[in-house]
Amino acid sequence: MLLWLIPTVEKLTKSQKFLLGDRLQALALDVHELLIEATYFLDKAVALTRANLNLEKLCIVFRLAFDLQLTDECK
């Protein structure tokens, strides 16, 4: 997903790249890091719960970008 997301954010307008684009990338990277953490912890529930919460936030920001017609690549 990150391999798709980073070039997609670069296509956003300058103002949205720094607003929504940065948020999208930060949330996606946080999810990635939390999944890595969950692999190494015995109690995976905490990291997976936080990853799930960030995925929900990521979906909302994606939906906002799509609804604002900033990208058609979210389909």
mmCIF file of the N, C-alpha and C atoms, coordinates in Angstrom:
data_MODEL
# 
_entry.id   MODEL 
# 
loop_
_atom_site.group_PDB 
_atom_site.id 
_atom_site.type_symbol 
_atom_site.label_atom_id 
_atom_site.label_alt_id 
_atom_site.label_comp_id 
_atom_site.label_asym_id 
_atom_site.label_entity_id 
_atom_site.label_seq_id 
_atom_site.pdbx_PDB_ins_code 
_atom_site.Cartn_x 
_atom_site.Cartn_y 
_atom_site.Cartn_z 
_atom_site.occupancy 
_atom_site.B_iso_or_equiv 
_atom_site.pdbx_formal_charge 
_atom_site.auth_seq_id 
_atom_site.auth_comp_id 
_atom_site.auth_asym_id 
_atom_site.auth_atom_id 
_atom_site.pdbx_PDB_model_num 
ATOM 1   N N  . MET A 1 1  ? 0.825   -1.186  0.000  1.00 0.00 ? 1  MET A N  1 
ATOM 2   C CA . MET A 1 1  ? 0.000   0.000   0.000  1.00 0.00 ? 1  MET A CA 1 
ATOM 3   C C  . MET A 1 1  ? 0.874   1.257   0.000  1.00 0.00 ? 1  MET A C  1 
ATOM 4   N N  . LEU A 1 2  ? 1.945   1.237   0.775  1.00 0.00 ? 2  LEU A N  1 
ATOM 5   C CA . LEU A 1 2  ? 2.825   2.409   0.833  1.00 0.00 ? 2  LEU A CA 1 
ATOM 6   C C  . LEU A 1 2  ? 3.463   2.698   -0.527 1.00 0.00 ? 2  LEU A C  1 
ATOM 7   N N  . LEU A 1 3  ? 3.766   1.640   -1.278 1.00 0.00 ? 3  LEU A N  1 
ATOM 8   C CA . LEU A 1 3  ? 4.352   1.832   -2.612 1.00 0.00 ? 3  LEU A CA 1 
ATOM 9   C C  . LEU A 1 3  ? 3.378   2.536   -3.545 1.00 0.00 ? 3  LEU A C  1 
ATOM 10  N N  . TRP A 1 4  ? 2.090   2.347   -3.339 1.00 0.00 ? 4  TRP A N  1 
ATOM 11  C CA . TRP A 1 4  ? 1.072   3.039   -4.133 1.00 0.00 ? 4  TRP A CA 1 
ATOM 12  C C  . TRP A 1 4  ? 0.804   4.429   -3.569 1.00 0.00 ? 4  TRP A C  1 
ATOM 13  N N  . LEU A 1 5  ? 0.752   4.529   -2.246 1.00 0.00 ? 5  LEU A N  1 
ATOM 14  C CA . LEU A 1 5  ? 0.332   5.760   -1.589 1.00 0.00 ? 5  LEU A CA 1 
ATOM 15  C C  . LEU A 1 5  ? 1.296   6.927   -1.817 1.00 0.00 ? 5  LEU A C  1 
ATOM 16  N N  . ILE A 1 6  ? 2.568   6.688   -1.684 1.00 0.00 ? 6  ILE A N  1 
ATOM 17  C CA . ILE A 1 6  ? 3.535   7.788   -1.759 1.00 0.00 ? 6  ILE A CA 1 
ATOM 18  C C  . ILE A 1 6  ? 3.500   8.491   -3.112 1.00 0.00 ? 6  ILE A C  1 
ATOM 19  N N  . PRO A 1 7  ? 3.540   7.775   -4.247 1.00 0.00 ? 7  PRO A N  1 
ATOM 20  C CA . PRO A 1 7  ? 3.422   8.492   -5.532 1.00 0.00 ? 7  PRO A CA 1 
ATOM 21  C C  . PRO A 1 7  ? 2.048   9.129   -5.733 1.00 0.00 ? 7  PRO A C  1 
ATOM 22  N N  . THR A 1 8  ? 1.009   8.546   -5.162 1.00 0.00 ? 8  THR A N  1 
ATOM 23  C CA . THR A 1 8  ? -0.335  9.107   -5.288 1.00 0.00 ? 8  THR A CA 1 
ATOM 24  C C  . THR A 1 8  ? -0.425  10.445  -4.550 1.00 0.00 ? 8  THR A C  1 
ATOM 25  N N  . VAL A 1 9  ? 0.180   10.527  -3.380 1.00 0.00 ? 9  VAL A N  1 
ATOM 26  C CA . VAL A 1 9  ? 0.186   11.777  -2.623 1.00 0.00 ? 9  VAL A CA 1 
ATOM 27  C C  . VAL A 1 9  ? 0.940   12.861  -3.394 1.00 0.00 ? 9  VAL A C  1 
ATOM 28  N N  . GLU A 1 10 ? 1.981   12.481  -4.094 1.00 0.00 ? 10 GLU A N  1 
ATOM 29  C CA . GLU A 1 10 ? 2.757   13.451  -4.870 1.00 0.00 ? 10 GLU A CA 1 
ATOM 30  C C  . GLU A 1 10 ? 1.919   14.102  -5.975 1.00 0.00 ? 10 GLU A C  1 
ATOM 31  N N  . LYS A 1 11 ? 0.851   13.449  -6.399 1.00 0.00 ? 11 LYS A N  1 
ATOM 32  C CA . LYS A 1 11 ? -0.006  13.976  -7.455 1.00 0.00 ? 11 LYS A CA 1 
ATOM 33  C C  . LYS A 1 11 ? -1.052  14.971  -6.933 1.00 0.00 ? 11 LYS A C  1 
ATOM 34  N N  . LEU A 1 12 ? -1.196  15.063  -5.614 1.00 0.00 ? 12 LEU A N  1 
ATOM 35  C CA . LEU A 1 12 ? -2.170  15.984  -5.043 1.00 0.00 ? 12 LEU A CA 1 
ATOM 36  C C  . LEU A 1 12 ? -1.707  17.428  -5.254 1.00 0.00 ? 12 LEU A C  1 
ATOM 37  N N  . THR A 1 13 ? -2.658  18.352  -5.172 1.00 0.00 ? 13 THR A N  1 
ATOM 38  C CA . THR A 1 13 ? -2.289  19.760  -5.253 1.00 0.00 ? 13 THR A CA 1 
ATOM 39  C C  . THR A 1 13 ? -1.390  20.107  -4.071 1.00 0.00 ? 13 THR A C  1 
ATOM 40  N N  . LYS A 1 14 ? -0.621  21.170  -4.221 1.00 0.00 ? 14 LYS A N  1 
ATOM 41  C CA . LYS A 1 14 ? 0.363   21.524  -3.203 1.00 0.00 ? 14 LYS A CA 1 
ATOM 42  C C  . LYS A 1 14 ? -0.269  21.699  -1.819 1.00 0.00 ? 14 LYS A C  1 
ATOM 43  N N  . SER A 1 15 ? -1.387  22.403  -1.756 1.00 0.00 ? 15 SER A N  1 
ATOM 44  C CA . SER A 1 15 ? -2.011  22.642  -0.448 1.00 0.00 ? 15 SER A CA 1 
ATOM 45  C C  . SER A 1 15 ? -2.517  21.342  0.177  1.00 0.00 ? 15 SER A C  1 
ATOM 46  N N  . GLN A 1 16 ? -3.096  20.478  -0.629 1.00 0.00 ? 16 GLN A N  1 
ATOM 47  C CA . GLN A 1 16 ? -3.634  19.220  -0.099 1.00 0.00 ? 16 GLN A CA 1 
ATOM 48  C C  . GLN A 1 16 ? -2.539  18.206  0.165  1.00 0.00 ? 16 GLN A C  1 
ATOM 49  N N  . LYS A 1 17 ? -1.425  18.320  -0.575 1.00 0.00 ? 17 LYS A N  1 
ATOM 50  C CA . LYS A 1 17 ? -0.313  17.411  -0.355 1.00 0.00 ? 17 LYS A CA 1 
ATOM 51  C C  . LYS A 1 17 ? 0.209   17.573  1.073  1.00 0.00 ? 17 LYS A C  1 
ATOM 52  N N  . PHE A 1 18 ? 0.233   18.813  1.544  1.00 0.00 ? 18 PHE A N  1 
ATOM 53  C CA . PHE A 1 18 ? 0.775   19.059  2.875  1.00 0.00 ? 18 PHE A CA 1 
ATOM 54  C C  . PHE A 1 18 ? -0.278  18.883  3.966  1.00 0.00 ? 18 PHE A C  1 
ATOM 55  N N  . LEU A 1 19 ? -1.540  18.920  3.609  1.00 0.00 ? 19 LEU A N  1 
ATOM 56  C CA . LEU A 1 19 ? -2.591  18.735  4.609  1.00 0.00 ? 19 LEU A CA 1 
ATOM 57  C C  . LEU A 1 19 ? -3.007  17.270  4.669  1.00 0.00 ? 19 LEU A C  1 
ATOM 58  N N  . LEU A 1 20 ? -3.760  16.825  3.685  1.00 0.00 ? 20 LEU A N  1 
ATOM 59  C CA . LEU A 1 20 ? -4.249  15.443  3.684  1.00 0.00 ? 20 LEU A CA 1 
ATOM 60  C C  . LEU A 1 20 ? -3.148  14.445  3.338  1.00 0.00 ? 20 LEU A C  1 
ATOM 61  N N  . GLY A 1 21 ? -2.278  14.827  2.416  1.00 0.00 ? 21 GLY A N  1 
ATOM 62  C CA . GLY A 1 21 ? -1.218  13.912  1.992  1.00 0.00 ? 21 GLY A CA 1 
ATOM 63  C C  . GLY A 1 21 ? -0.310  13.507  3.131  1.00 0.00 ? 21 GLY A C  1 
ATOM 64  N N  . ASP A 1 22 ? 0.119   14.479  3.909  1.00 0.00 ? 22 ASP A N  1 
ATOM 65  C CA . ASP A 1 22 ? 0.980   14.174  5.053  1.00 0.00 ? 22 ASP A CA 1 
ATOM 66  C C  . ASP A 1 22 ? 0.255   13.284  6.064  1.00 0.00 ? 22 ASP A C  1 
ATOM 67  N N  . ARG A 1 23 ? -1.020  13.570  6.262  1.00 0.00 ? 23 ARG A N  1 
ATOM 68  C CA . ARG A 1 23 ? -1.803  12.774  7.219  1.00 0.00 ? 23 ARG A CA 1 
ATOM 69  C C  . ARG A 1 23 ? -1.957  11.334  6.734  1.00 0.00 ? 23 ARG A C  1 
ATOM 70  N N  . LEU A 1 24 ? -2.237  11.169  5.431  1.00 0.00 ? 24 LEU A N  1 
ATOM 71  C CA . LEU A 1 24 ? -2.365  9.830   4.859  1.00 0.00 ? 24 LEU A CA 1 
ATOM 72  C C  . LEU A 1 24 ? -1.065  9.045   5.032  1.00 0.00 ? 24 LEU A C  1 
ATOM 73  N N  . GLN A 1 25 ? 0.038   9.680   4.684  1.00 0.00 ? 25 GLN A N  1 
ATOM 74  C CA . GLN A 1 25 ? 1.320   8.987   4.782  1.00 0.00 ? 25 GLN A CA 1 
ATOM 75  C C  . GLN A 1 25 ? 1.666   8.654   6.231  1.00 0.00 ? 25 GLN A C  1 
ATOM 76  N N  . ALA A 1 26 ? 1.429   9.590   7.141  1.00 0.00 ? 26 ALA A N  1 
ATOM 77  C CA . ALA A 1 26 ? 1.751   9.345   8.550  1.00 0.00 ? 26 ALA A CA 1 
ATOM 78  C C  . ALA A 1 26 ? 0.930   8.190   9.114  1.00 0.00 ? 26 ALA A C  1 
ATOM 79  N N  . LEU A 1 27 ? -0.364  8.183   8.826  1.00 0.00 ? 27 LEU A N  1 
ATOM 80  C CA . LEU A 1 27 ? -1.215  7.099   9.325  1.00 0.00 ? 27 LEU A CA 1 
ATOM 81  C C  . LEU A 1 27 ? -0.804  5.757   8.730  1.00 0.00 ? 27 LEU A C  1 
ATOM 82  N N  . ALA A 1 28 ? -0.520  5.732   7.442  1.00 0.00 ? 28 ALA A N  1 
ATOM 83  C CA . ALA A 1 28 ? -0.135  4.480   6.788  1.00 0.00 ? 28 ALA A CA 1 
ATOM 84  C C  . ALA A 1 28 ? 1.189   3.961   7.356  1.00 0.00 ? 28 ALA A C  1 
ATOM 85  N N  . LEU A 1 29 ? 2.130   4.856   7.576  1.00 0.00 ? 29 LEU A N  1 
ATOM 86  C CA . LEU A 1 29 ? 3.411   4.436   8.164  1.00 0.00 ? 29 LEU A CA 1 
ATOM 87  C C  . LEU A 1 29 ? 3.230   3.966   9.604  1.00 0.00 ? 29 LEU A C  1 
ATOM 88  N N  . ASP A 1 30 ? 2.348   4.631   10.349 1.00 0.00 ? 30 ASP A N  1 
ATOM 89  C CA . ASP A 1 30 ? 2.064   4.195   11.721 1.00 0.00 ? 30 ASP A CA 1 
ATOM 90  C C  . ASP A 1 30 ? 1.479   2.787   11.740 1.00 0.00 ? 30 ASP A C  1 
ATOM 91  N N  . VAL A 1 31 ? 0.552   2.509   10.840 1.00 0.00 ? 31 VAL A N  1 
ATOM 92  C CA . VAL A 1 31 ? -0.045  1.167   10.759 1.00 0.00 ? 31 VAL A CA 1 
ATOM 93  C C  . VAL A 1 31 ? 1.051   0.142   10.460 1.00 0.00 ? 31 VAL A C  1 
ATOM 94  N N  . HIS A 1 32 ? 1.891   0.456   9.515  1.00 0.00 ? 32 HIS A N  1 
ATOM 95  C CA . HIS A 1 32 ? 2.985   -0.445  9.129  1.00 0.00 ? 32 HIS A CA 1 
ATOM 96  C C  . HIS A 1 32 ? 3.890   -0.728  10.338 1.00 0.00 ? 32 HIS A C  1 
ATOM 97  N N  . GLU A 1 33 ? 4.267   0.314   11.063 1.00 0.00 ? 33 GLU A N  1 
ATOM 98  C CA . GLU A 1 33 ? 5.131   0.151   12.231 1.00 0.00 ? 33 GLU A CA 1 
ATOM 99  C C  . GLU A 1 33 ? 4.455   -0.664  13.329 1.00 0.00 ? 33 GLU A C  1 
ATOM 100 N N  . LEU A 1 34 ? 3.172   -0.421  13.541 1.00 0.00 ? 34 LEU A N  1 
ATOM 101 C CA . LEU A 1 34 ? 2.454   -1.164  14.584 1.00 0.00 ? 34 LEU A CA 1 
ATOM 102 C C  . LEU A 1 34 ? 2.330   -2.643  14.235 1.00 0.00 ? 34 LEU A C  1 
ATOM 103 N N  . LEU A 1 35 ? 2.170   -2.945  12.963 1.00 0.00 ? 35 LEU A N  1 
ATOM 104 C CA . LEU A 1 35 ? 2.116   -4.350  12.556 1.00 0.00 ? 35 LEU A CA 1 
ATOM 105 C C  . LEU A 1 35 ? 3.468   -5.029  12.764 1.00 0.00 ? 35 LEU A C  1 
ATOM 106 N N  . ILE A 1 36 ? 4.538   -4.292  12.519 1.00 0.00 ? 36 ILE A N  1 
ATOM 107 C CA . ILE A 1 36 ? 5.871   -4.842  12.785 1.00 0.00 ? 36 ILE A CA 1 
ATOM 108 C C  . ILE A 1 36 ? 6.044   -5.079  14.285 1.00 0.00 ? 36 ILE A C  1 
ATOM 109 N N  . GLU A 1 37 ? 5.627   -4.109  15.101 1.00 0.00 ? 37 GLU A N  1 
ATOM 110 C CA . GLU A 1 37 ? 5.713   -4.263  16.556 1.00 0.00 ? 37 GLU A CA 1 
ATOM 111 C C  . GLU A 1 37 ? 4.930   -5.478  17.028 1.00 0.00 ? 37 GLU A C  1 
ATOM 112 N N  . ALA A 1 38 ? 3.751   -5.679  16.470 1.00 0.00 ? 38 ALA A N  1 
ATOM 113 C CA . ALA A 1 38 ? 2.909   -6.808  16.883 1.00 0.00 ? 38 ALA A CA 1 
ATOM 114 C C  . ALA A 1 38 ? 3.586   -8.139  16.600 1.00 0.00 ? 38 ALA A C  1 
ATOM 115 N N  . THR A 1 39 ? 4.442   -8.173  15.596 1.00 0.00 ? 39 THR A N  1 
ATOM 116 C CA . THR A 1 39 ? 5.136   -9.415  15.274 1.00 0.00 ? 39 THR A CA 1 
ATOM 117 C C  . THR A 1 39 ? 6.110   -9.814  16.373 1.00 0.00 ? 39 THR A C  1 
ATOM 118 N N  . TYR A 1 40 ? 6.634   -8.831  17.062 1.00 0.00 ? 40 TYR A N  1 
ATOM 119 C CA . TYR A 1 40 ? 7.684   -9.106  18.045 1.00 0.00 ? 40 TYR A CA 1 
ATOM 120 C C  . TYR A 1 40 ? 7.197   -9.145  19.489 1.00 0.00 ? 40 TYR A C  1 
ATOM 121 N N  . PHE A 1 41 ? 5.998   -8.641  19.769 1.00 0.00 ? 41 PHE A N  1 
ATOM 122 C CA . PHE A 1 41 ? 5.480   -8.649  21.136 1.00 0.00 ? 41 PHE A CA 1 
ATOM 123 C C  . PHE A 1 41 ? 4.714   -9.929  21.419 1.00 0.00 ? 41 PHE A C  1 
ATOM 124 N N  . LEU A 1 42 ? 4.849   -10.412 22.635 1.00 0.00 ? 42 LEU A N  1 
ATOM 125 C CA . LEU A 1 42 ? 4.058   -11.581 23.038 1.00 0.00 ? 42 LEU A CA 1 
ATOM 126 C C  . LEU A 1 42 ? 2.588   -11.197 23.128 1.00 0.00 ? 42 LEU A C  1 
ATOM 127 N N  . ASP A 1 43 ? 2.310   -10.031 23.721 1.00 0.00 ? 43 ASP A N  1 
ATOM 128 C CA . ASP A 1 43 ? 0.937   -9.538  23.812 1.00 0.00 ? 43 ASP A CA 1 
ATOM 129 C C  . ASP A 1 43 ? 0.667   -8.654  22.599 1.00 0.00 ? 43 ASP A C  1 
ATOM 130 N N  . LYS A 1 44 ? 0.171   -9.251  21.555 1.00 0.00 ? 44 LYS A N  1 
ATOM 131 C CA . LYS A 1 44 ? -0.036  -8.557  20.287 1.00 0.00 ? 44 LYS A CA 1 
ATOM 132 C C  . LYS A 1 44 ? -1.274  -7.659  20.285 1.00 0.00 ? 44 LYS A C  1 
ATOM 133 N N  . ALA A 1 45 ? -2.149  -7.865  21.244 1.00 0.00 ? 45 ALA A N  1 
ATOM 134 C CA . ALA A 1 45 ? -3.444  -7.180  21.248 1.00 0.00 ? 45 ALA A CA 1 
ATOM 135 C C  . ALA A 1 45 ? -3.310  -5.665  21.263 1.00 0.00 ? 45 ALA A C  1 
ATOM 136 N N  . VAL A 1 46 ? -2.387  -5.138  22.039 1.00 0.00 ? 46 VAL A N  1 
ATOM 137 C CA . VAL A 1 46 ? -2.244  -3.681  22.154 1.00 0.00 ? 46 VAL A CA 1 
ATOM 138 C C  . VAL A 1 46 ? -1.831  -3.081  20.814 1.00 0.00 ? 46 VAL A C  1 
ATOM 139 N N  . ALA A 1 47 ? -0.785  -3.630  20.211 1.00 0.00 ? 47 ALA A N  1 
ATOM 140 C CA . ALA A 1 47 ? -0.301  -3.101  18.929 1.00 0.00 ? 47 ALA A CA 1 
ATOM 141 C C  . ALA A 1 47 ? -1.343  -3.285  17.835 1.00 0.00 ? 47 ALA A C  1 
ATOM 142 N N  . LEU A 1 48 ? -2.021  -4.421  17.825 1.00 0.00 ? 48 LEU A N  1 
ATOM 143 C CA . LEU A 1 48 ? -3.028  -4.668  16.790 1.00 0.00 ? 48 LEU A CA 1 
ATOM 144 C C  . LEU A 1 48 ? -4.251  -3.778  16.969 1.00 0.00 ? 48 LEU A C  1 
ATOM 145 N N  . THR A 1 49 ? -4.617  -3.493  18.209 1.00 0.00 ? 49 THR A N  1 
ATOM 146 C CA . THR A 1 49 ? -5.735  -2.581  18.459 1.00 0.00 ? 49 THR A CA 1 
ATOM 147 C C  . THR A 1 49 ? -5.394  -1.182  17.977 1.00 0.00 ? 49 THR A C  1 
ATOM 148 N N  . ARG A 1 50 ? -4.170  -0.730  18.269 1.00 0.00 ? 50 ARG A N  1 
ATOM 149 C CA . ARG A 1 50 ? -3.740  0.591   17.807 1.00 0.00 ? 50 ARG A CA 1 
ATOM 150 C C  . ARG A 1 50 ? -3.646  0.626   16.273 1.00 0.00 ? 50 ARG A C  1 
ATOM 151 N N  . ALA A 1 51 ? -3.175  -0.451  15.670 1.00 0.00 ? 51 ALA A N  1 
ATOM 152 C CA . ALA A 1 51 ? -3.102  -0.517  14.206 1.00 0.00 ? 51 ALA A CA 1 
ATOM 153 C C  . ALA A 1 51 ? -4.505  -0.442  13.605 1.00 0.00 ? 51 ALA A C  1 
ATOM 154 N N  . ASN A 1 52 ? -5.448  -1.143  14.208 1.00 0.00 ? 52 ASN A N  1 
ATOM 155 C CA . ASN A 1 52 ? -6.825  -1.129  13.726 1.00 0.00 ? 52 ASN A CA 1 
ATOM 156 C C  . ASN A 1 52 ? -7.434  0.266   13.828 1.00 0.00 ? 52 ASN A C  1 
ATOM 157 N N  . LEU A 1 53 ? -7.177  0.948   14.930 1.00 0.00 ? 53 LEU A N  1 
ATOM 158 C CA . LEU A 1 53 ? -7.678  2.311   15.104 1.00 0.00 ? 53 LEU A CA 1 
ATOM 159 C C  . LEU A 1 53 ? -7.088  3.234   14.030 1.00 0.00 ? 53 LEU A C  1 
ATOM 160 N N  . ASN A 1 54 ? -5.806  3.110   13.776 1.00 0.00 ? 54 ASN A N  1 
ATOM 161 C CA . ASN A 1 54 ? -5.180  3.931   12.737 1.00 0.00 ? 54 ASN A CA 1 
ATOM 162 C C  . ASN A 1 54 ? -5.696  3.584   11.341 1.00 0.00 ? 54 ASN A C  1 
ATOM 163 N N  . LEU A 1 55 ? -6.030  2.319   11.119 1.00 0.00 ? 55 LEU A N  1 
ATOM 164 C CA . LEU A 1 55 ? -6.631  1.941   9.835  1.00 0.00 ? 55 LEU A CA 1 
ATOM 165 C C  . LEU A 1 55 ? -7.994  2.610   9.647  1.00 0.00 ? 55 LEU A C  1 
ATOM 166 N N  . GLU A 1 56 ? -8.762  2.683   10.724 1.00 0.00 ? 56 GLU A N  1 
ATOM 167 C CA . GLU A 1 56 ? -10.053 3.368   10.656 1.00 0.00 ? 56 GLU A CA 1 
ATOM 168 C C  . GLU A 1 56 ? -9.860  4.843   10.324 1.00 0.00 ? 56 GLU A C  1 
ATOM 169 N N  . LYS A 1 57 ? -8.885  5.473   10.970 1.00 0.00 ? 57 LYS A N  1 
ATOM 170 C CA . LYS A 1 57 ? -8.588  6.876   10.686 1.00 0.00 ? 57 LYS A CA 1 
ATOM 171 C C  . LYS A 1 57 ? -8.136  7.039   9.240  1.00 0.00 ? 57 LYS A C  1 
ATOM 172 N N  . LEU A 1 58 ? -7.307  6.116   8.774  1.00 0.00 ? 58 LEU A N  1 
ATOM 173 C CA . LEU A 1 58 ? -6.811  6.157   7.396  1.00 0.00 ? 58 LEU A CA 1 
ATOM 174 C C  . LEU A 1 58 ? -7.965  6.064   6.400  1.00 0.00 ? 58 LEU A C  1 
ATOM 175 N N  . CYS A 1 59 ? -8.916  5.198   6.668  1.00 0.00 ? 59 CYS A N  1 
ATOM 176 C CA . CYS A 1 59 ? -10.090 5.069   5.787  1.00 0.00 ? 59 CYS A CA 1 
ATOM 177 C C  . CYS A 1 59 ? -10.881 6.372   5.725  1.00 0.00 ? 59 CYS A C  1 
ATOM 178 N N  . ILE A 1 60 ? -11.019 7.033   6.848  1.00 0.00 ? 60 ILE A N  1 
ATOM 179 C CA . ILE A 1 60 ? -11.776 8.287   6.878  1.00 0.00 ? 60 ILE A CA 1 
ATOM 180 C C  . ILE A 1 60 ? -11.069 9.366   6.073  1.00 0.00 ? 60 ILE A C  1 
ATOM 181 N N  . VAL A 1 61 ? -9.752  9.457   6.204  1.00 0.00 ? 61 VAL A N  1 
ATOM 182 C CA . VAL A 1 61 ? -9.001  10.467  5.448  1.00 0.00 ? 61 VAL A CA 1 
ATOM 183 C C  . VAL A 1 61 ? -9.018  10.132  3.958  1.00 0.00 ? 61 VAL A C  1 
ATOM 184 N N  . PHE A 1 62 ? -8.898  8.840   3.603  1.00 0.00 ? 62 PHE A N  1 
ATOM 185 C CA . PHE A 1 62 ? -9.022  8.431   2.198  1.00 0.00 ? 62 PHE A CA 1 
ATOM 186 C C  . PHE A 1 62 ? -10.384 8.838   1.637  1.00 0.00 ? 62 PHE A C  1 
ATOM 187 N N  . ARG A 1 63 ? -11.438 8.578   2.411  1.00 0.00 ? 63 ARG A N  1 
ATOM 188 C CA . ARG A 1 63 ? -12.795 8.911   1.964  1.00 0.00 ? 63 ARG A CA 1 
ATOM 189 C C  . ARG A 1 63 ? -12.929 10.418  1.769  1.00 0.00 ? 63 ARG A C  1 
ATOM 190 N N  . LEU A 1 64 ? -12.362 11.195  2.658  1.00 0.00 ? 64 LEU A N  1 
ATOM 191 C CA . LEU A 1 64 ? -12.396 12.646  2.530  1.00 0.00 ? 64 LEU A CA 1 
ATOM 192 C C  . LEU A 1 64 ? -11.693 13.097  1.249  1.00 0.00 ? 64 LEU A C  1 
ATOM 193 N N  . ALA A 1 65 ? -10.520 12.547  0.987  1.00 0.00 ? 65 ALA A N  1 
ATOM 194 C CA . ALA A 1 65 ? -9.786  12.897  -0.235 1.00 0.00 ? 65 ALA A CA 1 
ATOM 195 C C  . ALA A 1 65 ? -10.592 12.516  -1.478 1.00 0.00 ? 65 ALA A C  1 
ATOM 196 N N  . PHE A 1 66 ? -11.234 11.369  -1.429 1.00 0.00 ? 66 PHE A N  1 
ATOM 197 C CA . PHE A 1 66 ? -12.040 10.926  -2.565 1.00 0.00 ? 66 PHE A CA 1 
ATOM 198 C C  . PHE A 1 66 ? -13.279 11.809  -2.723 1.00 0.00 ? 66 PHE A C  1 
ATOM 199 N N  . ASP A 1 67 ? -13.960 12.106  -1.625 1.00 0.00 ? 67 ASP A N  1 
ATOM 200 C CA . ASP A 1 67 ? -15.163 12.941  -1.681 1.00 0.00 ? 67 ASP A CA 1 
ATOM 201 C C  . ASP A 1 67 ? -14.856 14.363  -2.149 1.00 0.00 ? 67 ASP A C  1 
ATOM 202 N N  . LEU A 1 68 ? -13.671 14.849  -1.825 1.00 0.00 ? 68 LEU A N  1 
ATOM 203 C CA . LEU A 1 68 ? -13.253 16.170  -2.300 1.00 0.00 ? 68 LEU A CA 1 
ATOM 204 C C  . LEU A 1 68 ? -12.726 16.121  -3.736 1.00 0.00 ? 68 LEU A C  1 
ATOM 205 N N  . GLN A 1 69 ? -12.781 14.934  -4.321 1.00 0.00 ? 69 GLN A N  1 
ATOM 206 C CA . GLN A 1 69 ? -12.341 14.692  -5.703 1.00 0.00 ? 69 GLN A CA 1 
ATOM 207 C C  . GLN A 1 69 ? -10.870 15.074  -5.889 1.00 0.00 ? 69 GLN A C  1 
ATOM 208 N N  . LEU A 1 70 ? -10.084 14.814  -4.859 1.00 0.00 ? 70 LEU A N  1 
ATOM 209 C CA . LEU A 1 70 ? -8.649  15.080  -4.959 1.00 0.00 ? 70 LEU A CA 1 
ATOM 210 C C  . LEU A 1 70 ? -7.940  13.951  -5.681 1.00 0.00 ? 70 LEU A C  1 
ATOM 211 N N  . THR A 1 71 ? -8.547  12.774  -5.656 1.00 0.00 ? 71 THR A N  1 
ATOM 212 C CA . THR A 1 71 ? -7.985  11.629  -6.352 1.00 0.00 ? 71 THR A CA 1 
ATOM 213 C C  . THR A 1 71 ? -9.103  10.689  -6.768 1.00 0.00 ? 71 THR A C  1 
ATOM 214 N N  . ASP A 1 72 ? -8.924  10.043  -7.883 1.00 0.00 ? 72 ASP A N  1 
ATOM 215 C CA . ASP A 1 72 ? -9.895  9.032   -8.314 1.00 0.00 ? 72 ASP A CA 1 
ATOM 216 C C  . ASP A 1 72 ? -9.275  7.651   -8.138 1.00 0.00 ? 72 ASP A C  1 
ATOM 217 N N  . GLU A 1 73 ? -8.087  7.598   -7.563 1.00 0.00 ? 73 GLU A N  1 
ATOM 218 C CA . GLU A 1 73 ? -7.388  6.351   -7.403 1.00 0.00 ? 73 GLU A CA 1 
ATOM 219 C C  . GLU A 1 73 ? -7.791  5.587   -6.157 1.00 0.00 ? 73 GLU A C  1 
ATOM 220 N N  . CYS A 1 74 ? -8.734  6.103   -5.404 1.00 0.00 ? 74 CYS A N  1 
ATOM 221 C CA . CYS A 1 74 ? -9.178  5.432   -4.184 1.00 0.00 ? 74 CYS A CA 1 
ATOM 222 C C  . CYS A 1 74 ? -10.251 4.384   -4.487 1.00 0.00 ? 74 CYS A C  1 
ATOM 223 N N  . LYS A 1 75 ? -10.646 4.274   -5.711 1.00 0.00 ? 75 LYS A N  1 
ATOM 224 C CA . LYS A 1 75 ? -11.707 3.318   -6.060 1.00 0.00 ? 75 LYS A CA 1 
ATOM 225 C C  . LYS A 1 75 ? -11.239 1.905   -5.902 1.00 0.00 ? 75 LYS A C  1 
# 
